[in-house]
């Protein structure tokens, strides 16, 4: 016998099973105080009608407040992470029918204690799910996720993926493939030129995330395999020393006057482009590749000082990550774990058509 589930009510199931409406309601929502015989009767009817629960309606009817937390790096307006956060809040708006309490906790990406302090604040917030931005230290990340797992709190990862963790979902690029992609583009542009500058924005002596480190590893491996004679020259720039950065760049471009190609693996390429524009306007053009079509990078590209940007759709990352953790935590829908974001090349010729 076929049943139209849209017309099947709890009352109908109760009548078919010979039990009360309250009993059916308790079975459907996994509550206790149901005898074994009543459970068997209700389950038999559910199997016969091929019943699929409407999780959306059930979640709405529960009148529960769902607390979701996100922990993201501190950021300036219109940065990569600002756009990710915009996407998260867009996700909140899409589920406005539900009682959601969403809170973002910000940490200094170069300060591990800042991250750990905010993790403690998140646990005090007592969320039903957590969205986690990148942290370089695996030990700290692992310790936090184990605490979440001990409390049966699901979590998703943004930007940086750790294969030994157990997130509900991950949204971000395949970092090594992204580094290989950037290497191929810059080598094609460089042709026979055999020097490439690698600009790294550091804090506490290292890059901000594992994602950047893996991009660099993929880049170096590709260059070694396909153009082993190419020399990669590093320039380390320290995020907390703005004046020192200018001195370092001036010395670097003076001492390496033959450098014509360079790249960075985060959204800071405008720092290089704007320095050349403002401080060394007579320097021969340097072809620059960076990440993220944020406003400062776009302006630098329009001014002719950045040639390539790798797009990551950060706002979509935030929106889709929120939607995925909501579907898992609230609607109890199984999610695919890995969601790799496309690796897109943006140039002046297609800049106007790139939409996040």
C-alpha positions in Angstrom: 0.0 0.0 0.0 1.3 3.5 -0.9 0.8 6.5 1.4 1.1 10.2 0.7 3.4 11.3 3.5 2.2 14.9 3.2 -1.2 13.7 4.3 0.0 11.4 7.1 -0.5 13.0 10.5 0.7 11.8 13.9 -2.9 11.1 14.6 -3.1 8.8 11.6 0.0 6.9 12.7 -1.4 6.6 16.2 -4.7 5.1 14.9 -2.8 2.6 12.7 -0.6 1.5 15.6 -3.3 1.5 18.2 -1.5 3.8 20.5 -1.9 7.4 21.7 -0.8 10.5 19.8 1.6 11.3 22.7 3.2 7.9 22.3 3.9 8.4 18.6 5.2 11.9 19.3 7.7 10.4 21.9 8.8 7.8 19.4 9.4 10.2 16.6 11.4 12.5 18.8 13.4 9.8 20.5 12.0 10.5 23.9 11.8 8.0 26.8 8.8 6.6 28.6 7.7 4.4 25.7 7.0 0.7 26.4 8.7 -1.9 24.2 5.4 -3.1 22.8 4.2 0.4 21.9 7.6 1.2 20.3 7.3 -2.0 18.2 3.8 -1.1 17.1 4.7 2.4 16.1 7.9 1.3 14.3 6.0 -1.3 12.3 3.6 1.4 11.0 6.5 3.7 10.2 8.2 0.9 8.2 5.0 0.1 6.4 4.4 3.7 5.3 8.1 4.3 4.6 8.0 7.2 6.9 10.7 9.9 6.5 10.7 12.4 9.4 10.5 16.1 8.5 13.5 17.3 10.5 12.9 20.9 9.5 9.4 21.0 10.9 10.4 19.1 14.0 13.3 21.5 14.7 10.9 24.4 14.3 8.3 22.8 16.6 10.8 22.1 19.3 11.1 25.8 20.1 14.7 25.2 21.1 17.4 27.9 21.0 20.3 26.7 18.9 23.6 28.3 19.9 26.3 28.2 17.3 29.8 29.7 17.7 32.5 30.6 15.2 36.1 31.4 16.0 37.9 33.5 13.4 41.0 35.6 13.1 40.8 39.3 13.9 40.5 41.2 10.7 40.1 44.6 9.1 37.0 45.7 7.1 36.9 44.2 3.7 39.6 41.6 4.4 39.4 37.9 3.5 38.1 37.0 6.9 35.6 39.9 7.0 34.0 38.4 3.9 34.0 34.9 5.5 32.2 36.4 8.5 29.7 38.2 6.2 28.9 34.8 4.7 28.4 33.3 8.1 25.9 36.0 9.1 24.1 35.5 5.7 23.7 31.9 6.8 22.1 33.0 10.0 19.6 35.1 8.1 18.7 32.2 5.9 17.5 30.3 8.9 15.7 33.2 10.6 12.7 30.9 11.2 14.7 29.2 13.9 15.7 30.5 17.3 19.5 30.9 16.6 22.0 32.5 19.0 25.1 33.0 16.8 28.3 34.5 18.2 31.7 35.1 16.6 34.9 35.0 18.8 37.9 36.7 17.3 41.6 35.9 18.0 45.0 37.1 17.0 46.2 34.7 14.3 49.8 35.1 15.4 49.1 34.7 19.1 48.3 31.2 20.3 47.2 32.3 23.8 44.6 34.5 22.1 43.2 31.5 20.3 43.2 29.3 23.5 41.5 32.1 25.5 38.7 32.4 23.0 38.3 28.6 22.9 37.7 28.8 26.7 35.1 31.5 26.1 33.4 29.3 23.4 33.1 26.4 25.9 31.6 28.8 28.4 29.1 29.9 25.7 28.0 26.2 25.6 27.2 26.0 21.8 25.5 23.1 20.0 28.1 23.5 17.1 31.3 25.4 16.4 32.9 26.7 13.2 36.7 27.0 13.5 39.1 29.2 11.6 42.8 28.3 11.1 45.5 28.1 13.8 49.0 27.1 13.0 49.6 25.0 16.1 48.3 21.4 15.6 48.6 20.6 19.3 46.4 23.5 20.3 43.8 22.7 17.6 43.7 19.1 18.5 43.3 19.8 22.2 40.3 22.1 21.5 38.6 19.7 19.2 39.0 16.9 21.7 37.2 19.0 24.3 34.4 19.6 21.8 34.1 15.9 21.0 34.0 15.1 24.7 31.0 17.4 25.0 29.5 15.9 21.9 29.7 19.3 20.1 30.1 18.9 16.3 32.5 21.3 14.5 33.5 22.5 11.0 36.8 23.7 9.8 37.3 26.8 7.6 40.4 27.4 5.4 42.8 24.9 6.9 42.2 21.2 7.0 43.7 18.6 9.4 43.3 15.0 8.1 43.5 13.5 11.6 40.6 15.6 13.0 36.9 14.7 12.8 35.0 17.8 11.5 31.5 17.6 10.2 32.7 19.6 7.2 35.7 21.5 5.8 35.5 24.4 3.4 38.6 25.8 1.7 41.1 25.2 -1.0 43.3 22.1 -1.5 46.3 24.0 -0.3 49.0 22.0 -2.0 47.2 22.0 -5.3 46.7 25.8 -4.9 50.4 26.2 -4.4 51.1 24.1 -7.5 48.6 26.2 -9.5 50.3 29.4 -8.5 53.7 28.0 -9.4 52.6 27.1 -12.9 51.1 30.5 -13.5 54.1 32.4 -12.3 56.6 30.1 -14.2 54.5 30.6 -17.4 54.6 34.3 -16.9 58.3 34.3 -16.1 59.3 32.3 -19.2 63.1 32.3 -19.2 63.5 34.5 -16.2 65.0 32.4 -13.4 64.4 34.4 -10.2 61.1 34.6 -8.3 60.5 36.4 -5.1 58.4 34.8 -2.4 56.9 37.4 0.0 55.8 36.1 3.4 54.0 38.1 6.1 55.1 36.7 9.4 54.1 37.1 13.0 56.1 35.5 15.8 58.5 34.2 13.2 56.0 32.2 11.1 53.1 32.5 8.7 49.6 32.7 10.1 48.1 29.4 9.1 48.9 25.9 8.0 47.1 26.6 4.7 49.8 29.1 3.7 52.6 26.7 4.7 51.1 24.0 2.5 50.6 26.3 -0.4 54.3 27.2 -0.2 55.2 23.5 0.0 53.2 22.8 -3.1 54.7 25.8 -4.9 58.3 24.7 -4.1 57.7 21.1 -5.1 56.3 22.2 -8.4 59.1 24.6 -9.2 61.7 21.9 -8.2 60.0 19.4 -10.5 59.4 21.6 -13.5 62.0 24.4 -13.3 64.8 23.3 -11.0 67.1 26.1 -12.2 64.7 28.7 -10.9 65.9 30.5 -7.8 63.3 31.4 -5.1 64.3 34.3 -3.0 62.4 34.8 0.2 61.5 38.2 1.7 60.1 37.9 5.3 57.9 40.8 6.4 56.8 41.2 10.0 53.2 42.1 10.5 53.8 44.1 13.7 56.6 46.2 12.3 55.1 48.5 9.6 58.1 50.8 9.2 60.5 47.9 9.3 58.5 46.3 6.4 59.2 49.4 4.3 62.9 49.3 5.0 63.0 45.6 4.2 61.2 46.0 0.9 63.4 48.9 -0.1 66.6 47.0 0.6 65.3 43.9 -1.0 64.4 45.6 -4.3 67.6 47.5 -4.3 69.8 44.5 -3.7 67.7 42.3 -6.1 67.3 44.8 -8.9 66.8 42.0 -11.5 63.7 40.5 -9.8 60.8 40.8 -12.1 58.4 38.2 -10.7 57.0 37.6 -7.2 54.1 36.2 -5.2 52.6 35.7 -1.8 50.2 33.1 -0.5 47.8 35.3 1.4 45.8 38.5 0.7 48.8 40.8 1.5 50.1 41.2 -2.1 48.8 44.8 -2.1 51.5 45.6 0.5 54.2 44.9 -2.1 52.3 46.6 -5.0 51.5 49.7 -3.1 55.1 50.0 -1.8 56.4 49.9 -5.3 53.8 52.4 -6.5 54.4 54.9 -3.7 58.1 54.5 -3.0 59.8 53.1 -6.1 57.6 54.3 -9.0 60.6 54.2 -11.4 61.4 50.6 -10.7 60.8 48.3 -13.7 57.5 46.4 -13.5 57.4 43.4 -11.3 54.7 40.8 -12.1 52.9 40.0 -8.8 50.6 37.1 -7.9 48.6 37.1 -4.7 45.4 35.7 -3.2 41.9 37.1 -2.7 39.9 39.7 -4.6 39.5 42.1 -1.7 39.2 45.8 -2.4 42.8 46.7 -1.6 44.1 44.0 -4.0 41.6 45.0 -6.7 42.7 48.6 -6.5 46.3 47.5 -6.8 45.4 45.4 -9.9 43.5 48.3 -11.5 46.5 50.5 -10.8 48.7 48.0 -12.7 50.8 46.8 -9.7 49.2 43.4 -9.2 48.8 41.0 -12.2 47.2 37.9 -10.9 44.9 37.1 -8.0 43.8 33.6 -6.9 40.1 33.8 -5.9 38.6 31.8 -3.1 35.0 33.1 -2.7 35.3 33.7 1.0 31.7 34.8 1.5 30.4 31.6 -0.1 32.8 29.6 2.1 31.2 31.2 5.2 27.7 30.8 4.0 28.1 27.2 2.9 30.0 26.2 6.0 27.3 27.7 8.2 24.6 25.9 6.2 26.4 22.6 6.5 26.9 22.8 10.2 23.3 23.9 10.7 22.0 21.0 8.6 24.1 18.6 10.7 23.5 20.0 14.1 19.8 21.2 13.9 18.3 19.1 11.0 20.4 16.0 11.7 21.3 15.6 8.0 24.5 13.8 7.1 27.1 16.0 5.4 29.9 15.4 3.1 33.2 16.2 4.9 35.4 17.7 2.3 34.3 20.7 0.2 37.2 22.0 -1.8 36.8 25.6 -3.1 37.6 26.3 -6.7 41.1 27.7 -7.6 40.3 30.6 -9.8 42.7 32.9 -11.6 41.7 36.6 -11.7 43.5 39.0 -14.1 42.7 42.6 -15.1 40.8 41.2 -18.2 38.3 39.2 -16.1 38.3 41.1 -12.9 35.0 42.8 -13.5 33.3 39.4 -13.9 34.5 37.8 -10.6 31.7 37.7 -8.1 31.9 36.3 -4.6 
